[in-house]
Amino acid sequence: MTDLDTAAGAAKRAEALISDPAIYDYIIVGAGSAGCVLANRLSADPDKRVLLLEAGGSDKHWLVSMPLGFMRAFMNPDFTWPMMTEPEPHLGGLRLSVPRGRMLGGSSSVNGMFFMRGHSLDFDTWRQMGCEGWSYSDVLPYFKKMERSWRGAGPYHGDSGPLAVQPIQTDHLLHEPLMRTAKAAGFDTTEDLHAEVEEGFARGELTIDEKGRRASTARAYLAPVLSRPNLTVITRAMTRRVLIENRQAVGVEVEREGEVRYFGARREVILSGGSYNSPQLLMLSGIGPAEHLRDVGIDPVLDAPMVGRNLQEHPRVPVHFAMAKPESFLNQLRFDKVALSVLRWALTGKGVFATQVNSCNPILKTRPDLAQPDIQVWSNPVRMDAKIWVPGVGERQEHRMTADVILLHPRSHGWVKLKSADPKDLPSITLNIFSDAADFETARRGIEIVRKIYSTPPQADLTGREILPGADLTEADELDEFIRANAGVTQHPVGTCAMGGNPDSVCDPQLRVRGIEGLRVVDASVMPTVPGGNTNGPTIMVAERAADLILGRSLPPEEIPVRKDRAA
C-alpha cells in the first residue's frame, strides 16, 4: 500500500490542493470529441479557469488532416489506444480490435468523418427512459448550433457553427447506379436523412472543412481558442484517478513524464474519455461495482453497479462482391495517381483524397412494421484491404465492392471492467455482440436486402459474384455461422456511464455522477441507447448541451415539422 492510499495520503492531497496554484474551476479529462467542445464553451467566460488534460499528443500530422488518410491513422498506435476485446462469447472466442483516438481531438481525429445524427425517435426514446431534456426537440437546437452545414441554415441545419459538414464528392464512387437502383428495388431516396424523411438512400456527409481538411473537434473547437489565457491544455498527461473527499470530487491525480501531479477543481471534474476510458477512470477512483473493485484491489468509494455496464455497439456483418467490370476505387490507388492526388490535396484541398470512399448511405428498415430503420449499409466501391499498386509489380488485387450490414439498434449489451488497479493497464472490454438472437435475425434480413439491392439493375450491371457470405449460404444456421466467424463493429461504443431517470443509472439527466458531488461525465458513455447512425455527431451534440447545463442555461426546444415515414 502506497502513501496515497492511506489517511495520511488523503491529508497530503488535500493540503496540496489548498497550497498548489494549480487549481482550476473546471478540469476536463480527455481532449476528444466531447472534451474539446467543453474546453471551448467553458473557457468562453474569462473569469473561469479551465484545464484540459489529454493522455495523447498533438493532432498535427498529415495523415490526420487528409481525409483519406484515416485508415492508416486509425490503426497507428501512435495515434490510438490499441484496445482489443476479450474473446467474444458469441463469436466463437473471436477478439475484436476496438482502437480509440489518443491525441487532441480523440477519435474525431482518426475516425471516418461520417456525419450522422441518428433518427429523431432515438432521442425521443431517451426522454421516455427518464432523460428529461433530451428529446429530439430538445437536442435539435444543439445540432444546429454546432453545425456549419453545406446546406445552409434551415429548420434542420445551422450554417454558422464550428463544425463543418460537407457532402461526399461522389466522382469515381459509383453513386448514381445505387441511387437509381434504390427506386427500382422499391426503396426511398432522400436528399437529407436529417429532415422529414429519415430513411432511404442518400449521399453521405462528412466532417471536412472548406479547405478539404478533417474537421475534428481539435481543429473546429479547440484550435481557435488556444490563446485564451484562462485555458490550459496539457498533453501526454495520463489521469490516474479522480480525487474524492467526503463524496466530493476535488481534483485529479495525473502522471506526466514519470512525475505525479495533483490538480484541484473548485467547481467540477468532467470526464470525457469515452465509453471505455471514462468508466475505467471512475472505477480506478473507487466508483463502480464494489465487488469487482475489491477483486482488483481498489477500496470502493461508491458502490455503483452500472458503471461499465450497458455497453452498446453497432455490429457489422460483411457482404462483399466481386465487380463485373474493373471500375472500383482500386483504379485510383495506382502509385502515380496516389502521388498526384496527395499533392493535389496538399495544394488545393481537393481531389479524391479530400473525401471518403463511399458510394451511398442507405438507412433502411428490414421489416415494414418497424417504427424506424434498423440497418445501415456500408456501400463502398472498394475492397477494405485495398493497397497502393504498381503496374507490373506483384499480383494485382481483384476489384471488389462492399455492402456491409450495420445493425443500428442491437439488443445485445456488453461491459467494461478493470484488469487491475494500474491506470496504465487498458480496460477489459466485452462487447457481447450477438448475444441476443434477435440480432442474428436482423443481420440475416439485412443480408437478404443487400442481395436484393445488388442484384437489381443498374447496380446489377456492376455486381459480380458474391464473395461474402457467398451466394450458396442461404439457410439461417449457415448464415449465423458465417456471422459468428466474420462479424465486426463500427467503433461506435456508447452507454457505459449511462444517464437515466432512475437511481441506478450512473448519471442523472444533467450528466452528474449520482452519489458524488462535483463530478460529471460528458461523452458517448452517457447515451442510454446507441443512436441509429455514426455516433461522433451525437457525441458533439451531447457536449454542446452539457456545456449549457454546466453553465446553468439551455436553448429552448424547437418545434419539428411532421415526420414522414416515406418519401412522397
Secondary structure, DSSP 8 states (H G I E B T S, - for coil): --GGGSHHHHHHHHHHHHH-S-EEEEEEE--STTHHHHHHHHTTSTTS-EEEE-SSB----HHHHSGGGHHHHHT-TTTEE--B----TTTTT---B--EE-BTTGGGGTS--B-----HHHHHHHHHTT-TT-SHHHHHHHHHHHEEETT-SSSS--BSSSEEEEE---TTTTHHHHHHHHHHTT--B-S-TTSSB-SBB---EE-B-TTS-B--HIIIIIGGGTT-TTEEEE-S-EEEEEEEETTEEEEEEEEETTEEEEEEEEEEEEE-SHHHHHHHHHHHTTEE-HHHHHHTT---SEE-TTTT-SBB--EEE--EEEESSS-SGGGGGBHHHHHHHHHHHHHHS-SGGGS---SB--EE-SSTT-SS--EEEEEESS-TT---BBTTBS-----EEEEEEEESS----BEEE-S-S-TTS--EEE--TT-SHHHHHHHHHHHHHHHHHHTSTTGGGTEEEEEETTTT--SHHHHHHHHHHH-EE-S--B-TT-B-SSTTSSB-TT-BBTT-BTEEE-SGGG-SS--SS-SHHHHHHHHHHHHHHHTT-----------BSS--
